[in-house]
Amino acid sequence: MKIAILGTRGIPASYSGFETAVEQLADRLTDRGHEVLVYCRPHVVDPSLTSYKGARLVHLPTIQNKYLDTFAHTLLASVHVARVTRPDVALFFIAGNSPLCQVTRWASIPSVINVDGLDSDRSKWPGLAKAYLRFAESRAPDWSDRAITDSNVVAEVFESRYGERIGVIPYGVEDPGHTGTETLERLGLEPRNYLLFVGRLEPENNSHLLVEAFSRISAERARGMKLAIVGGAPYADDYIRQVWRSADPRVVFPGYVFGKGYWELQHHAYAFVAPTEVGGTHPVLLEAMAAGNCILVNDHRPNVETVGEAGIYFDGAAGVEDLTRQLERILDQPALVDEYRARAVTRARDYSWEAVTDQYEALLTEVVAARHPGRLPAELVDADPLSAVLGGSRGH
């Protein structure tokens, strides 16, 4: 198959889980003999880079604006898909892009969209943007050939909110095994002597709560422990400055860290803290488990679905008060931390990028075969059924 992937910033991954998912899928789908095109934004991916991990990179301009960047780029990409590259199927990411699935479908190119964790719930969006996202989410099953998410909890919320069940393909994880300490040394961190947060610095990810909770723990109790807040966010300068100002000197802000350095930080943390309260399956949780981290996480339902009994939870409704208590608990009980490290490694084995790719390949094959019978080789059409992608809506 010729597969176009659009709606993200592009690869190599340098922002979020969307891009990491695209990178992993592109690598594995090309290894299986498929032709993969990934649409990229020039302010994120170097336009001189024409291929990556077997995928062909297509660079198109965009509008660098918080509200228009994603939609403007995906609009151009969908037109380019319909008129120029002409793949067998288009794979969209992000619910706000669902209207653009019609562009490819009008060109007789079937489309699949991953709505992720219901972007309309994010507090960063003003009322008008939230209203648009709710509308786009609600129509995603109608405007695409198949709509999916990465979390059963999110699929349940989608059904209760919009009256239609969508399919589920989970996120995957693969630990590349980078265990060096060069990044720690550069940041002034010591192995097992820092707490780690990784994510976009946006209000719903609650880095401000973590910084406040950590500041309430005395230096004597922390025993030299630091807090590393890894990440950033475009168009969120005011919030980021607020978090910086509220932090005490024990907090380190290295900005984005990717690749080898990111995994070094994951492998050597005392514990990984994820206070986020929106979204579906957060890739950093899977990566923290794969790295053998003790996980302290907000009891937001999709987080519970992801981590299961491999994590320690704090009451999101109680906020900073209970987060502080749970931080003190893990600081006081290193044996408990060791126990949850072992649980995390075991839990991470339930997730595999190869298995995730199997499901995406089967889904994309199914929508192409439904729209264009006879186009695909029989051995591909007769591959494993979509047993793990249940309840997905079909376009009308």
C-alpha positions as CSV (number, residue, x, y, z in Angstrom):
1,M,0.0,0.0,0.0
2,K,0.9,3.6,-0.5
3,I,0.1,5.3,2.8
4,A,0.0,9.1,3.5
5,I,0.3,10.3,7.2
6,L,-0.8,13.8,7.9
7,G,-2.0,16.0,10.7
8,T,1.2,16.0,12.9
9,R,4.3,18.1,12.8
10,G,6.3,15.4,11.0
11,I,9.3,13.2,11.8
12,P,11.9,12.9,13.3
13,A,9.8,13.2,16.4
14,S,10.5,16.4,18.2
15,Y,7.4,17.4,20.0
16,S,4.8,14.9,21.2
17,G,3.5,11.4,21.2
18,F,1.8,11.9,17.8
19,E,5.1,12.3,16.1
20,T,6.7,9.4,18.0
21,A,3.8,7.2,16.9
22,V,4.2,8.3,13.3
23,E,7.9,7.6,13.4
24,Q,7.4,4.1,14.8
25,L,4.7,3.2,12.3
26,A,6.6,4.6,9.4
27,D,9.6,2.6,10.3
28,R,7.7,-0.7,10.6
29,L,5.3,-0.2,7.7
30,T,8.2,0.5,5.3
31,D,10.0,-2.5,6.6
32,R,6.9,-4.5,5.6
33,G,7.1,-3.2,2.0
34,H,4.6,-0.3,2.2
35,E,5.4,3.1,0.7
36,V,4.9,5.7,3.4
37,L,4.6,9.5,3.0
38,V,4.8,11.8,6.0
39,Y,3.7,15.4,5.8
40,C,6.0,17.8,7.7
41,R,6.0,21.4,8.8
42,P,9.0,23.4,7.8
43,H,9.4,25.2,11.2
44,V,9.7,21.8,12.9
45,V,11.4,19.5,10.4
46,D,14.4,20.6,8.3
47,P,13.1,20.9,4.8
48,S,16.3,19.6,3.4
49,L,15.5,16.2,5.0
50,T,13.7,14.2,2.3
51,S,13.4,10.8,3.9
52,Y,13.6,9.3,7.4
53,K,13.4,5.7,8.6
54,G,12.3,4.6,5.1
55,A,9.5,7.2,4.8
56,R,9.4,9.9,2.2
57,L,9.0,13.4,3.9
58,V,6.8,15.9,2.1
59,H,7.3,19.5,3.3
60,L,4.5,22.1,3.0
61,P,4.1,25.6,4.4
62,T,1.8,26.5,7.3
63,I,0.6,29.4,9.4
64,Q,2.6,29.6,12.6
65,N,-0.3,30.4,14.9
66,K,-1.6,28.6,17.9
67,Y,-5.1,28.2,16.4
68,L,-4.3,27.8,12.7
69,D,-1.0,25.9,12.5
70,T,-2.3,22.4,12.5
71,F,-5.5,23.0,10.5
72,A,-3.7,25.1,7.8
73,H,-0.9,22.6,7.3
74,T,-3.3,19.6,7.2
75,L,-5.6,21.4,4.7
76,L,-2.6,21.9,2.3
77,A,-1.5,18.3,3.0
78,S,-4.9,16.9,2.3
79,V,-5.2,18.8,-1.0
80,H,-1.7,17.6,-1.9
81,V,-2.7,14.0,-1.1
82,A,-5.8,14.3,-3.3
83,R,-4.1,16.0,-6.3
84,V,-0.5,15.0,-6.3
85,T,0.7,12.0,-4.3
86,R,-2.5,9.9,-4.6
87,P,-1.9,7.3,-2.0
88,D,-4.1,4.2,-1.4
89,V,-5.1,5.5,2.0
90,A,-4.7,8.6,4.2
91,L,-4.0,8.3,8.0
92,F,-5.0,11.5,9.8
93,F,-4.1,12.4,13.4
94,I,-6.0,14.9,15.7
95,A,-9.7,15.3,15.9
96,G,-9.7,18.9,14.7
97,N,-8.6,17.7,11.3
98,S,-11.7,15.5,10.8
99,P,-13.3,17.9,8.2
100,L,-10.3,17.4,6.0
101,C,-10.9,13.7,5.7
102,Q,-13.6,14.7,3.3
103,V,-11.0,16.2,0.9
104,T,-9.3,12.9,0.5
105,R,-12.5,10.9,0.4
106,W,-13.9,13.2,-2.3
107,A,-10.8,12.1,-4.3
108,S,-11.7,8.5,-3.7
109,I,-8.9,8.1,-1.2
110,P,-10.2,6.4,2.0
111,S,-9.2,8.0,5.3
112,V,-8.7,6.9,8.8
113,I,-8.4,9.4,11.7
114,N,-7.0,8.9,15.2
115,V,-8.9,11.4,17.4
116,D,-6.4,10.8,20.2
117,G,-7.7,11.9,23.7
118,L,-10.5,14.3,22.8
119,D,-8.6,17.6,22.4
120,S,-11.7,19.7,23.2
121,D,-11.2,18.9,26.9
122,R,-7.9,20.8,27.0
123,S,-8.0,24.0,29.0
124,K,-5.7,25.8,26.6
125,W,-8.5,26.3,24.1
126,P,-10.9,29.3,24.4
127,G,-14.6,28.8,24.1
128,L,-14.9,29.1,20.3
129,A,-12.0,26.7,19.7
130,K,-13.6,24.2,22.1
131,A,-16.9,24.4,20.3
132,Y,-15.2,23.8,16.9
133,L,-13.3,20.8,18.4
134,R,-16.4,19.3,19.8
135,F,-18.1,19.6,16.5
136,A,-15.1,18.1,14.6
137,E,-14.9,15.2,17.2
138,S,-18.6,14.4,16.8
139,R,-18.4,14.2,13.0
140,A,-15.1,12.3,12.8
141,P,-16.8,8.9,12.3
142,D,-19.0,10.3,9.5
143,W,-16.3,12.2,7.6
144,S,-13.7,9.4,7.7
145,D,-13.9,5.8,6.7
146,R,-12.9,4.8,10.2
147,A,-12.3,6.8,13.4
148,I,-10.1,5.4,16.3
149,T,-8.5,6.5,19.5
150,D,-5.8,4.9,21.7
151,S,-7.8,4.4,24.9
152,N,-10.8,2.3,25.8
153,V,-11.8,4.9,28.4
154,V,-11.7,7.7,25.7
155,A,-13.8,5.5,23.4
156,E,-16.4,5.1,26.2
157,V,-16.4,8.9,26.7
158,F,-16.8,9.4,23.0
159,E,-19.7,7.1,22.8
160,S,-21.5,8.7,25.8
161,R,-20.8,12.1,24.5
162,Y,-21.6,11.6,20.8
163,G,-23.6,8.4,20.7
164,E,-21.2,6.4,18.5
165,R,-18.5,3.9,19.4
166,I,-15.1,4.3,17.7
167,G,-12.3,1.8,17.5
168,V,-9.2,1.5,19.7
169,I,-5.6,0.9,18.8
170,P,-3.3,1.4,21.8
171,Y,0.0,3.2,21.8
172,G,3.2,1.2,21.8
173,V,6.6,1.4,23.5
174,E,10.1,0.3,22.8
175,D,13.1,1.0,25.1
176,P,16.2,1.6,23.0
177,G,18.4,0.9,26.1
178,H,20.3,4.2,26.5
179,T,21.5,4.0,30.1
180,G,24.5,6.5,30.0
181,T,24.7,9.5,32.3
182,E,26.1,12.2,30.0
183,T,22.8,14.1,30.0
184,L,22.5,13.9,33.8
185,E,26.0,15.3,34.2
186,R,25.2,18.2,31.8
187,L,22.1,19.0,33.8
188,G,23.6,18.6,37.3
189,L,21.5,15.6,38.2
190,E,22.6,12.4,39.9
191,P,21.2,8.9,39.3
192,R,18.2,8.0,41.5
193,N,18.3,11.5,43.0
194,Y,15.7,13.3,41.0
195,L,12.0,13.1,40.2
196,L,11.1,13.4,36.5
197,F,8.3,15.1,34.7
198,V,8.1,15.0,30.9
199,G,5.4,16.7,28.9
200,R,4.1,19.8,27.2
201,L,4.1,22.7,29.7
202,E,0.4,23.4,29.4
203,P,-2.1,23.8,32.2
204,E,-3.9,20.4,31.9
205,N,-0.6,18.6,32.3
206,N,-0.3,20.2,35.8
207,S,3.4,20.8,36.0
208,H,2.5,23.8,38.1
209,L,0.9,21.5,40.7
210,L,4.0,19.3,40.7
211,V,6.3,22.3,41.2
212,E,4.1,23.6,44.1
213,A,3.9,20.2,45.7
214,F,7.6,19.7,45.5
215,S,8.3,23.1,47.0
216,R,6.3,22.0,50.1
217,I,8.7,19.2,50.8
218,S,11.5,20.3,53.1
219,A,15.1,20.0,52.0
220,E,15.8,17.7,55.0
221,R,13.0,15.3,53.9
222,A,14.0,15.4,50.2
223,R,17.6,14.6,51.1
224,G,19.1,16.4,48.1
225,M,16.4,15.2,45.7
226,K,15.8,17.4,42.6
227,L,12.9,17.8,40.3
228,A,13.5,17.8,36.5
229,I,10.7,19.4,34.5
230,V,11.4,18.3,30.9
231,G,9.4,19.8,28.0
232,G,7.9,23.0,26.7
233,A,5.1,24.2,24.5
234,P,4.6,26.6,21.6
235,Y,2.2,29.5,22.3
236,A,2.3,28.9,26.1
237,D,4.9,31.4,27.2
238,D,2.8,33.0,29.9
239,Y,2.1,29.7,31.6
240,I,5.7,28.5,31.3
241,R,6.9,31.7,32.9
242,Q,4.4,31.2,35.7
243,V,5.8,27.7,36.4
244,W,9.4,29.0,36.3
245,R,8.6,31.8,38.8
246,S,6.9,29.4,41.3
247,A,9.8,26.9,41.3
248,D,12.5,26.7,44.0
249,P,16.2,26.2,43.2
250,R,15.9,22.4,43.4
251,V,13.9,22.4,40.2
252,V,15.7,22.0,36.8
253,F,14.1,23.1,33.5
254,P,16.2,21.7,30.6
255,G,13.5,22.3,28.0
256,Y,12.9,19.5,25.4
257,V,15.2,16.5,25.6
258,F,14.8,13.8,22.9
259,G,16.5,10.6,21.8
260,K,19.4,9.2,23.8
261,G,19.3,12.0,26.4
262,Y,15.6,11.5,27.0
263,W,16.0,7.8,27.7
264,E,19.0,8.5,30.0
265,L,16.8,10.7,32.1
266,Q,14.0,8.0,32.2
267,H,16.4,5.2,33.2
268,H,18.0,7.0,36.1
269,A,15.1,8.9,37.7
270,Y,14.0,8.0,41.3
271,A,10.4,8.2,40.2
272,F,8.4,9.5,37.2
273,V,5.5,11.9,38.1
274,A,2.6,12.4,35.7
275,P,0.0,14.8,37.1
276,T,-1.8,15.2,33.8
277,E,-5.6,15.2,33.9
278,V,-6.7,15.0,30.2
279,G,-6.1,12.8,27.1
280,G,-5.9,9.1,26.4
281,T,-2.8,6.9,26.5
282,H,0.1,9.1,27.3
283,P,3.3,7.8,25.6
284,V,5.6,9.1,28.3
285,L,3.8,6.8,30.8
286,L,4.6,3.7,28.7
287,E,8.1,4.9,28.2
288,A,8.6,5.5,31.9
289,M,7.3,2.0,32.6
290,A,9.6,0.4,30.0
291,A,12.5,2.2,31.5
292,G,11.7,0.7,34.9
293,N,10.5,3.8,36.7
294,C,8.3,4.0,39.7
295,I,5.2,5.8,38.4
296,L,3.3,8.4,40.5
297,V,0.3,9.4,38.5
298,N,-3.0,11.4,38.6
299,D,-6.0,9.0,38.9
300,H,-7.5,10.3,35.7
301,R,-9.3,7.3,34.2
302,P,-7.2,6.9,31.0
303,N,-4.0,7.0,33.2
304,V,-5.4,4.2,35.3
305,E,-6.2,2.2,32.2
306,T,-2.6,2.6,31.0
307,V,-0.7,2.0,34.2
308,G,-3.0,-0.4,36.0
309,E,-1.5,-1.8,39.2
310,A,2.0,-0.8,38.2
311,G,1.6,2.8,39.5
312,I,1.0,4.8,42.6
313,Y,-1.9,7.2,42.3
314,F,-2.8,10.6,43.8
315,D,-6.3,12.0,44.0
316,G,-6.6,14.5,41.1
317,A,-9.6,16.1,42.7
318,A,-7.6,16.8,45.9
319,G,-4.8,18.4,43.8
320,V,-1.6,19.6,45.3
321,E,-2.5,18.4,48.8
322,D,-2.6,14.7,47.9
323,L,0.2,15.0,45.4
324,T,2.4,16.3,48.2
325,R,1.4,13.5,50.4
326,Q,2.2,10.9,47.8
327,L,5.6,12.5,47.0
328,E,6.5,12.4,50.6
329,R,5.4,8.7,50.7
330,I,7.7,7.6,47.9
331,L,10.6,9.7,49.3
332,D,10.2,8.1,52.7
333,Q,9.9,4.5,51.3
334,P,12.6,3.5,48.8
335,A,11.6,-0.1,49.1
336,L,8.1,0.8,47.8
337,V,9.8,2.6,44.9
338,D,11.8,-0.6,44.1
339,E,8.6,-2.7,44.2
340,Y,6.8,-0.4,41.7
341,R,9.8,-0.3,39.4
342,A,9.5,-4.1,39.0
343,R,5.8,-3.8,38.4
344,A,6.3,-1.1,35.7
345,V,8.7,-3.3,33.7
346,T,6.2,-6.1,33.8
347,R,3.3,-3.9,32.7
348,A,5.3,-2.4,29.8
349,R,5.6,-5.8,28.2
350,D,1.8,-5.6,27.4
351,Y,2.6,-2.9,24.8
352,S,4.5,-3.5,21.6
353,W,5.0,-1.3,18.6
354,E,5.0,-4.5,16.4
355,A,1.6,-5.4,17.7
356,V,0.3,-1.8,17.2
357,T,1.7,-1.8,13.7
358,D,-0.1,-5.1,13.0
359,Q,-3.4,-3.4,14.0
360,Y,-2.8,-0.3,11.9
361,E,-1.8,-2.3,8.9
362,A,-4.9,-4.5,9.2
363,L,-7.2,-1.4,9.6
364,L,-5.7,0.5,6.7
365,T,-5.9,-2.7,4.5
366,E,-9.6,-3.1,5.5
367,V,-10.6,0.4,4.5
368,V,-8.8,0.3,1.2
369,A,-10.3,-3.1,0.4
370,A,-13.8,-1.9,1.3
371,R,-13.5,1.2,-1.0
372,H,-11.5,-0.4,-3.8
373,P,-12.0,-4.2,-4.0
374,G,-9.3,-5.9,-5.9
375,R,-6.7,-3.2,-5.5
376,L,-4.6,-5.0,-2.9
377,P,-2.8,-8.3,-3.1
378,A,-4.9,-11.2,-1.7
379,E,-2.3,-12.1,0.9
380,L,-2.6,-8.6,2.4
381,V,-6.3,-8.6,2.4
382,D,-6.4,-12.1,4.0
383,A,-4.0,-11.1,6.8
384,D,-5.0,-11.2,10.4
385,P,-8.5,-9.8,11.1
386,L,-9.1,-6.6,13.0
387,S,-10.0,-8.4,16.2
388,A,-8.2,-5.8,18.4
389,V,-9.9,-2.8,16.7
390,L,-13.5,-3.4,17.8
391,G,-16.4,-1.1,17.5
392,G,-14.8,1.3,15.0
393,S,-17.3,3.4,13.1
394,R,-17.4,3.3,9.3
395,G,-17.9,6.4,7.3
396,H,-21.3,6.9,5.6
